Amino acid sequence: MKLVVGLGNQGRLYAHSRHNIGFLIVKHLANLQRIPLIKESRNLVLAGKAKICGEPVLLAMPLTFMNLSGFAVRTLLKKHKVELDNLLIVCDDLDLDFGRLKIKASGSSGGHRGLQSVIDAVGNNGFSRLRIGIGRPPKNKAAAEYVLSAFTTIEKKELKELITRASNCTKTWISKGINESMSIFNQRSK
């Protein structure tokens, strides 16, 4: 089984923030597959099982705050007996231009506290991650304030296409693996 975890923060206040792009991707995939995301693992996550591209997949969104996501991910890995190389974390990235995707087989957190929480909780950084570019904050805005703010009007117009591309990247990772995903989706837009 593959495990796809979108990172974000729970609650209406954060629902449409840049930091919740991981949640938006998982919700989109769940809607495409018509699977409900229900509370499980002592209410630490919303999760649902599906077959995507013929593969069994568990889609999940931790109900902890972003910086504590690792505990929920570790619980899911253990409960569903998922190997670390079958885990994909989907999250935002300040260091990528808005709309750019970058998928990798492993690596550091790059300063992303949600990713760092997962690395700390599982004791390893050997899992795939799909980073979705949200761009850098304006000079007058702190990074923490920026990631928790809503998308601009212009970004909202591009968001549907971005979610579709990120979902396609996730489906490619599920069906064809990390190398194929990297060769297709890590290319810069022309």
LINFENKA-V320505 format. One record per pair of residues at least 24 apart in sequence whose C-alpha atoms are under 8 Angstrom apart, sorted by the first residue. I is the first residue (numbers start at 0). J is the second residue. Records with the same first field share a line. If there is no record, write none. Layout:
# LINFENKA-V320505
I: J  J
This chain:
# LINFENKA-V320505
0: 54  55  56  57  81  85
1: 54  55  56  57  81  85  86  87  173
2: 56  57  58  59  76  81  85  86  87
3: 56  57  58  59  86  87  88  89
4: 58  59  60  61  72  86  87  88  89
5: 58  59  60  61  88  89  90
6: 60  61  65  68  88  89  90  113
7: 60  61  64  65  90
8: 62  63  64  65
9: 62  63  64
13: 147  148
15: 148  149  150
16: 146  147  148  149  150
17: 91  133  145  146  147  148  149  150
18: 90  91  146  147
19: 90  91
20: 89  90  91  131
21: 89  90  91
22: 60
23: 162
24: 89  162  165  166
25: 58  59  60  166
27: 162  166
28: 166
29: 58
40: 71  74  75
43: 71
44: 71
51: 170  173  174
52: 170  173  174
53: 174
54: 173  174
65: 112  113
66: 112  113  115  116
67: 113  116
68: 113  114  116  117
69: 113  114  115  116  117  118  119  120  121
70: 116  117  120
72: 117  120
73: 117  120  121
83: 125  126
84: 125  126  127
85: 126  127
86: 126  127
87: 126  127  128  129
88: 114  126  127  128  129
89: 128  129  130  131
90: 128  129  130  131
91: 130  131  132  133
92: 130  131  132  133  134
93: 132  133  134  135  136  146
94: 132  133  134  135
95: 131  132  133  134  135
96: 132  133  134  135
97: 131  132  133  134  154
98: 131  132  133  157  158  161
99: 131  132  187  188
100: 129  130  131  132  165  184  185
101: 129  130  131  181  184  185
102: 127  128  129  130  177  180  181  184  185
103: 127  128  129  177  181
104: 128  177
127: 177
129: 169
131: 165
